[in-house]
Amino acid sequence: MKNCDNCPALQALKDILHPIGKMEREMPEGYRLNGMAVQMADMPSYLREIAQEALRKMEADQKKLRGQMKHTVMLDDSWEGK
C-alpha cells in the first residue's frame, strides 16, 4: 500500500475519531473552542459532513487523475505513430 499520510479518506477517519482536533486545526489563530464544539463533535450530521468533504476531495482527485491519464494515453498513442 502506498504512503497515504495525506489521503482524504485517512484524514476523514482521523477527524471523525477526533472531531475536536479537526475543529482546533481549522480555527483561526487566537480563537478558542467553547462548549458548543463538544456538542457538535457528537452530532452525526457534523461527522457526516466530515465524510462528505473527504468524498468530494477524493472525487476531485480522481477526476484530475483521469484527465492526466487521458493526456498520457494521447501522448503514448502519438509516440507509436497511430
Backbone torsions as a table, in degrees:
resi	resn	phi	psi	omega
1	MET	NA	134.4	-178.4
2	LYS	-70.0	161.3	177.0
3	ASN	-61.9	125.9	-172.8
4	CYS	-123.9	34.4	-177.7
5	ASP	-61.7	-31.4	-177.6
6	ASN	-107.3	13.4	-179.8
7	CYS	-67.3	132.7	178.4
8	PRO	-58.1	-37.2	-178.5
9	ALA	-65.6	-44.3	179.7
10	LEU	-65.0	-43.5	179.2
11	GLN	-64.1	-39.3	178.5
12	ALA	-62.2	-42.4	178.1
13	LEU	-62.5	-41.8	177.5
14	LYS	-63.7	-41.4	-179.3
15	ASP	-68.2	-36.2	177.0
16	ILE	-67.8	-37.1	178.3
17	LEU	-69.5	-36.3	-177.8
18	HIS	-131.0	70.1	-176.1
19	PRO	-64.1	-29.2	178.8
20	ILE	-64.8	-39.5	177.2
21	GLY	-61.0	-39.9	177.2
22	LYS	-62.4	-46.0	-180.0
23	MET	-59.9	-43.4	-179.8
24	GLU	-64.6	-40.2	179.0
25	ARG	-62.7	-37.4	-174.2
26	GLU	-90.4	-6.0	-177.8
27	MET	-76.9	138.1	176.7
28	PRO	-59.3	148.8	-179.4
29	GLU	-60.1	138.5	179.2
30	GLY	93.8	-11.1	178.8
31	TYR	-95.5	157.9	177.8
32	ARG	-130.8	152.3	176.9
33	LEU	-74.3	150.4	174.1
34	ASN	-115.0	-171.7	-177.8
35	GLY	-62.2	-26.5	179.5
36	MET	-62.8	-31.7	179.4
37	ALA	-61.7	-40.4	179.3
38	VAL	-64.8	-40.7	178.2
39	GLN	-65.3	-43.6	179.1
40	MET	-62.3	-37.4	-177.7
41	ALA	-60.6	-25.3	-179.9
42	ASP	-96.9	0.1	-177.9
43	MET	-84.1	123.6	177.9
44	PRO	-55.7	-35.1	-178.6
45	SER	-65.3	-35.8	177.8
46	TYR	-68.4	-43.5	179.6
47	LEU	-65.8	-37.8	176.9
48	ARG	-63.8	-38.0	177.9
49	GLU	-61.3	-39.0	177.3
50	ILE	-61.3	-45.8	180.0
51	ALA	-64.7	-42.1	-179.9
52	GLN	-64.3	-39.3	177.4
53	GLU	-61.2	-43.0	178.9
54	ALA	-64.0	-41.9	178.5
55	LEU	-62.4	-41.8	177.5
56	ARG	-60.9	-42.5	178.4
57	LYS	-63.2	-42.9	-179.1
58	MET	-65.9	-40.8	178.8
59	GLU	-65.1	-40.2	177.6
60	ALA	-64.5	-41.0	177.6
61	ASP	-63.1	-41.9	179.0
62	GLN	-64.1	-42.0	179.6
63	LYS	-63.1	-42.7	178.2
64	LYS	-63.4	-43.7	180.0
65	LEU	-63.5	-42.2	178.1
66	ARG	-61.0	-39.9	177.8
67	GLY	-63.2	-40.5	178.2
68	GLN	-67.4	-39.3	-179.7
69	MET	-67.7	-39.3	178.6
70	LYS	-60.8	-42.9	178.6
71	HIS	-64.0	-39.7	179.6
72	THR	-65.2	-42.8	179.2
73	VAL	-61.8	-41.5	179.1
74	MET	-61.9	-40.5	178.4
75	LEU	-66.1	-41.7	179.3
76	ASP	-63.6	-41.9	179.3
77	ASP	-62.4	-40.2	-179.6
78	SER	-69.3	-29.4	179.7
79	TRP	-65.6	-35.4	-178.0
80	GLU	-82.6	0.2	178.1
81	GLY	78.9	21.3	180.0
82	LYS	-80.6	NA	NA
